[in-house]
Amino acid sequence: MEGRELRRMATASAGVLMSKTLQLAETSTWPMRSRGFGGEVYVLDEFRTGWFDWVVLALFTGIGVLAFWFGR
């Protein structure tokens, strides 16, 4: 395939994906509105980042860096 054909196929695929996304969003919006969802989300408690969250984040970041480093 040539570059022109590949660009045309990618553009057509993006168009179909956007069309399906909008259709799915519309079909999921109406049931939510009929059940009383008005667009505002209420949570029971406020999320706060604690020291344990930062330790776990650092741990997983370190594991990811090591995996990338040794996987080269």
C-alpha positions in Angstrom: 0.0 0.0 0.0 1.1 3.5 -0.7 1.2 6.4 1.8 -1.8 8.0 0.3 -3.9 4.9 0.7 -2.7 4.4 4.3 -3.7 7.9 5.2 -7.1 7.6 3.6 -7.7 4.3 5.4 -6.5 5.8 8.8 -8.8 8.8 8.3 -11.8 6.6 7.4 -11.1 4.5 10.5 -10.9 7.5 12.7 -14.2 8.8 11.3 -16.0 5.5 12.0 -14.5 5.4 15.5 -15.7 8.9 16.3 -19.2 8.1 14.9 -19.5 5.0 17.0 -18.2 6.9 20.1 -20.8 9.6 19.7 -23.5 7.0 19.1 -22.6 5.1 22.3 -22.4 8.4 24.3 -25.9 9.3 23.2 -27.4 5.9 23.9 -25.9 5.9 27.4 -26.9 9.5 28.2 -30.6 9.0 28.0 -30.9 6.2 30.5 -28.7 8.1 33.0 -30.9 11.2 32.6 -34.1 9.2 33.0 -32.7 7.8 36.3 -32.2 11.3 37.6 -28.5 11.9 36.9 -28.1 15.7 36.4 -24.4 15.9 35.8 -23.0 16.4 39.3 -21.3 13.6 41.2 -21.5 13.5 45.0 -19.0 11.5 47.0 -19.2 10.4 50.6 -15.7 11.3 51.7 -12.9 13.5 50.3 -9.9 11.6 49.0 -6.6 12.7 50.5 -3.2 11.4 49.6 -1.3 10.0 52.5 2.3 8.9 53.1 1.4 5.2 52.2 0.1 6.3 48.8 3.3 8.2 48.0 5.4 5.1 49.1 3.4 2.8 46.8 3.7 5.3 43.9 7.5 5.5 44.4 7.7 1.7 44.6 5.8 1.1 41.4 7.6 3.9 39.6 10.9 2.3 40.6 9.8 -1.2 39.4 8.7 0.4 36.1 12.1 2.1 35.6 14.0 -1.1 36.5 11.8 -3.1 34.1 12.5 -0.6 31.4 16.2 -0.4 32.1 16.8 -4.2 32.2 14.4 -4.9 29.3 16.4 -2.9 26.8 
